Amino acid sequence: MNPYVAEWDDRPGLTVDEKTLPELDGADGVVVFWSESGRASDRVNMEYDRALLRGIPIVLLLYDGVDRPASWGDRIYLRVEISRDFFGRTFVSPITRLRLVERVTKYAFEWLAGANRRARGTTGPVPV
């Protein structure tokens, strides 16, 4: 499995659509971080809707108390919660938070790879 992260794609001369849409259309699965900012993002919503309409398996990560989209229905999702104090401040540093997100993403990709292998009737280690 070769995860594609749009923010890491530094190919010059291409628009965001020229970079991301072919990757999305050819994906075995998609991990969507559904946060307050993601929910408000036209880009995230377009990519989520495109994957949903094309039947691409999606791992939905609900981030910081955001509710899942209505179109998600009763599918399984993962909730990532960062501890906050009474004033809404996080108890973890930005670096620790990034490491947590990276770890959750890794396990989401492993789960997705396993689901794809089970659907094809194959087994073996997960290449992450």
Secondary structure, DSSP 8 states (H G I E B T S, - for coil): -----GGG---TT--HHHHHHHHHHT-S-EEEEE-HHHHH-HHHHHHHHHHHHTT--EEEEEETT----GGGTT---EEE---B-TTS-BSS-HHHHHHHHHHHHHHHHHHHHHHHHHHHT-------
